[in-house]
Amino acid sequence: MRDLSEHFERRNALETILRYIPGFRGYLEKEYRRDADALQRQWLADQLQQAKRPLDDLGRKWLDRGQLDQLGQIDLLRSRLDQLIGRIRGAMRGYSGFFDLVRVDENVLDRLYAYDAVLVEQAAALRQTIDQLPTQPEEAHGKLATILDQFDHLDRLWAQREEILRGLV
């Protein structure tokens, strides 16, 4: 995932010149924030999407072993992953609206960035835990409850992030 500073380093000479035009600098910075937000959300959604493959692999192993009663937990987790992926991908691009109409409170922005950092960490941890499931099909059933807890935490973080953007928190 690219960070905001990388966007600033990659801007071309025209953007550097245009930053001196009154008001244009703020516009560019908004665009960079939007781009960084879009990249972060894309990464989150991709991590969650890729986490479904090991769940499918585990489901096939359980099916081959005749452990059909355990497949419901995989379906539940896949369904919840799909819902969260949809919310992440369906979110407005960047912080549009939030930065356009309101003077940004740096404390709110810092809080949002903190949520984003935690979201990235939690998504990576969830993906890592799920990736290990097919290699341990005998132990996986007991781990699914823990994975659902991890997912619930990630889902709550995303909901809180949405509330921050709506100004409800």
Solvent accessible surface area in square Angstrom, and as a share of the most:
residue,aa,sasa,rsa
1,M,125,0.56
2,R,107,0.39
3,D,81,0.42
4,L,53,0.27
5,S,60,0.39
6,E,45,0.20
7,H,19,0.08
8,F,53,0.22
9,E,140,0.63
10,R,160,0.58
11,R,67,0.24
12,N,87,0.45
13,A,75,0.58
14,L,109,0.54
15,E,45,0.20
16,T,59,0.34
17,I,113,0.57
18,L,45,0.23
19,R,40,0.15
20,Y,183,0.70
21,I,85,0.43
22,P,130,0.82
23,G,65,0.62
24,F,55,0.23
25,R,134,0.49
26,G,33,0.32
27,Y,111,0.42
28,L,12,0.06
29,E,39,0.18
30,K,55,0.23
31,E,42,0.19
32,Y,17,0.07
33,R,43,0.16
34,R,21,0.08
35,D,43,0.22
36,A,21,0.16
37,D,4,0.02
38,A,29,0.22
39,L,54,0.27
40,Q,7,0.03
41,R,18,0.07
42,Q,86,0.38
43,W,59,0.21
44,L,1,0.01
45,A,0,0.00
46,D,43,0.22
47,Q,24,0.11
48,L,1,0.00
49,Q,78,0.34
50,Q,74,0.33
51,A,0,0.00
52,K,18,0.08
53,R,168,0.61
54,P,13,0.08
55,L,0,0.00
56,D,46,0.24
57,D,45,0.23
58,L,0,0.00
59,G,11,0.10
60,R,133,0.48
61,K,79,0.34
62,W,0,0.00
63,L,95,0.47
64,D,124,0.64
65,R,120,0.44
66,G,53,0.51
67,Q,52,0.23
68,L,105,0.52
69,D,128,0.66
70,Q,30,0.13
71,L,40,0.20
72,G,45,0.43
73,Q,53,0.23
74,I,7,0.03
75,D,90,0.47
76,L,87,0.43
77,L,0,0.00
78,R,65,0.24
79,S,51,0.33
80,R,62,0.23
81,L,0,0.00
82,D,64,0.33
83,Q,117,0.52
84,L,1,0.01
85,I,11,0.06
86,G,43,0.42
87,R,83,0.30
88,I,3,0.01
89,R,108,0.39
90,G,63,0.61
91,A,33,0.25
92,M,132,0.59
93,R,125,0.45
94,G,5,0.04
95,Y,7,0.03
96,S,34,0.22
97,G,28,0.27
98,F,37,0.15
99,F,7,0.03
100,D,73,0.38
101,L,155,0.77
102,V,88,0.51
103,R,222,0.81
104,V,32,0.18
105,D,74,0.38
106,E,111,0.50
107,N,113,0.58
108,V,43,0.24
109,L,11,0.06
110,D,81,0.42
111,R,94,0.34
112,L,0,0.00
113,Y,78,0.30
114,A,55,0.43
115,Y,39,0.15
116,D,15,0.08
117,A,54,0.42
118,V,53,0.30
119,L,1,0.01
120,V,34,0.19
121,E,110,0.49
122,Q,47,0.21
123,A,0,0.00
124,A,43,0.34
125,A,39,0.30
126,L,1,0.00
127,R,55,0.20
128,Q,114,0.51
129,T,36,0.21
130,I,0,0.00
131,D,56,0.29
132,Q,83,0.37
133,L,0,0.00
134,P,15,0.09
135,T,106,0.62
136,Q,56,0.25
137,P,11,0.07
138,E,120,0.54
139,E,101,0.45
140,A,0,0.00
141,H,79,0.35
142,G,59,0.56
143,K,68,0.29
144,L,1,0.00
145,A,57,0.44
146,T,78,0.45
147,I,0,0.00
148,L,24,0.12
149,D,94,0.49
150,Q,41,0.18
151,F,2,0.01
152,D,38,0.20
153,H,68,0.30
154,L,3,0.02
155,D,33,0.17
156,R,132,0.48
157,L,17,0.09
158,W,1,0.00
159,A,36,0.28
160,Q,72,0.32
161,R,2,0.01
162,E,35,0.16
163,E,60,0.27
164,I,5,0.02
165,L,46,0.23
166,R,150,0.55
167,G,58,0.56
168,L,124,0.62
169,V,91,0.53
